[in-house]
Amino acid sequence: MKKKINNLKLQKSKAHGYRFTVGRVLQLAVALVFLVFVGRFLYIGISKTVEGQNLSQRTKQLYLRNQVLKANRGTIYDRNGLVIAEDSHLYTVYAILDKSSINYKNQPEYVVNKEKTAQKLSTVLPLSDNQILKYLNPKHPAFQVQFGTAGSGLNKRQKEKIDAMKLPGIKFLETPSRLYPNGTFASHVVGLAQPEYSKKDGLPNIVGTMGLEAWFNKTLTGKDGHRESSVDASENQTPTKPQNYKSAVDGNNLYLTLDSQLQSLLEDCLSEAQAKYNPVSMTAIVEDMKTGKILAASQRPTFNPQTKKGLTKSFRNILIQDTYEPGSVFKILTLAAAVNSGNYHPNQYFNSGSVRVGGATIHDWLTSGWGSIPLSQAFPHSSNVGFVHIEQDMGAKTWRKYLNRFQIGQKTGVTLPGEQVGLLSFRGPTDQAVTSFGQGVNVNVMQMMQAFSSLGNNGQMVKPQFVDKITNENGKVIQNYQIKKVGAPVYSKQTRKVLIKNMERVLNKRIGTGYAYKMSDVSLGVKTGTAQIARPKGGGYLTGDSNYIFSVVGVTPTKNPRYCVYLTLKQPRRMSDPAEKILASIFKPVMRRVVIMSKSEDNDSTIVETPKLKGMTFSKAQAKAKSIGLSVEKIGDGDKIVAQGVSQGQKLSSGSKVLLLTKSKIKCPNMKNWTLEELHQFSDLTGIKLKIEGSGIVKTQSIKPDAILKSGQKIKIYLKE
């Protein structure tokens, strides 16, 4: 029994020993873990680093907010300070469908009533109720949906209309964009800027991709700023902590040489010719030859930079990226070279019609010719044969020297991307002879404008320019573009007089090719051109009455030439009128506007700025306009002005007329003696289409004055000089 008791005590003693040992081991383990944690905490407390990450910095970053302050792209203005391109924002509307989207006020952030939402959105978006409902009821569950292209590219006004509807679940994405308020307006010159997403911060930046927007991209692009601020746990900014702030610097602004009023007229004239005659292409340039400043420039085909309509079919800038054989307008250069080198013999006779040179026969445009005539008539008749004789009298070496002086075959360096230099074929007698009348030589439009500028400066060429000055965001001028002379004078003042005298004779009905351009009240000299078009393959030239590049260049005033208008017309596919009539429909109204503009510039007091007349009663608008030298004409029988034909801020010459639209039935006004500009005002205000023929001022109209006009109605207008 004792033995059993002792064994039991021994077992209890051993068990107690085990428990003690285990307890000690656990105590040591806990102590060791505690020491590890204490050591870790001490290490972290002292080093403030975990896995190479600074905890102080990470904690600080939790309460720091970094914000990129986007800079605005510089604005592009015309020469009078009217906006051509400026920064704006576009919006994409989307709808949240997931019913878990509830805001902190426990209100739904998803579309609650799809039928009502569709009905409301259809009043702003170009979609029907049913089309919008299809988007709002996708086949598969979706957190949110967009409305395709119809729901993107919305302007601020459209966004505000939708915001005012207070539709739950309707949200917007904001995208920076570029606003081109004039639509189709020197589109290939001004160019295009579009959003591109930055690899650095993922944010969209506006980048120039065409025209001046691309050439001056660095100048127009601003520098983004940033704001670094401290917040508390509730995301409220802490006033005691310092902020790191760097303001954004907006891009510089461009002031162009373009005149908005003249440019708008040019665009209208080109659009009318394009619609009626459907040419393959057209170009038009108006230049102040004294300075090289381009006052208006456009082409067809073209595009609307605001809507992008037409962009895919007219990406090339024809003014500098396409080269062509200029034809007979090039005879201005040939005559200048011959006269200045002493090799022009106006009283020398030649047999017109045809001539053999180097085994080839060269013909006049009138293949039968005009018989034996003096060289003085070669220019007004535009005789190719006569100019072959002039080139031969001058000699190829002298002629080539003058071609080099005119810098044919060299870039102008105009501030537009992609300029093509062209080429000059001058190997043998035939090649040399045909260059005298603009064949065998390829140029771009700006090279011709540079050459023509010599007419305004007694033989000294000046570089064409589109930019007048650059200002910073505060309006301070940081660069003025000065007149840039190109090379030495090509010819003398006396030679220039001979050239202008010959250009005046082109308007002579009996011997000239340019009578269609004659304007009785305008001092004018012109030269016409009809250039053959080389076949794309197989050599030779295209045949057919319309397979030419028709052109005209005109300068005014002849006593001291300053302004130049140069037009080209390539292959009119509906040639229902002669080429000279087509070109004259553009040339005459543009040249007339140039003359009016030149008179206004001679007397700055005659330039006025159009006031805001919209919203006024007609009597008040009339009084305000009269006080600054403008006249007005009311369209409609109402009293309150709802729209004005000339935008606020646009500069006009004193005595100009502004049409004012009122809300009422529109009666046909008496348009007799209206100008083309006034006709376009009327059409833009009312939406009434006009079919205009002739040039000058309104002589007759197809609808009698005071007749009620209906939507979609068309009025035929005949203009006469």
Secondary structure by P-SEA (a helix, b strand, c coil): caaaaaaaaaaaaaaaaaaaaaaaaaaaaaaaaaaaaaaaaaaaaaccccccccaaaaaaaaabbbbbbbbbcbbbbccccccccccbbbbbbbbbcccccccccccccccccaaaaaaaaaacccccaaaaaaaacccccccccccccccccccaaaaaaaaaaccccbbbbbbbbbbbcccccccccbbbbbbbbbccccbbbbbbccccccccccccbbbbbbcccccccccccccccccbbbbbbbbbbbbccccaaaaaaaaaaaaaaaaaccccbbbbbbbccccccccccccccccccccccccccccccccccccccccccaaaaaaaaaaaaccccccccccccccccccbbbbccccccccccccccccccccaaaaaaaaaaacaaaaaaaaaaaccccccccccccccbbbbbcccaaaaaaaaacccbbbcaaaaaaaacccccccbbbbbbcccccccccccccccccccccccccccaaaaaaaaaaaaacccccccccccccccccccccccbbbbbcccccccccccccccccbbbbbcccccccbbbbbbbcccccccccaaaaaaaaaaaaaaaaaaaaaaaaccccbbbbcccccccaaaaaaaaaaabbbbbbcccccccccccccccccccccbbbbbbccccccccccccccaaaaaaaaaacccccccccccccccccccccccccccbbbbbbbcc
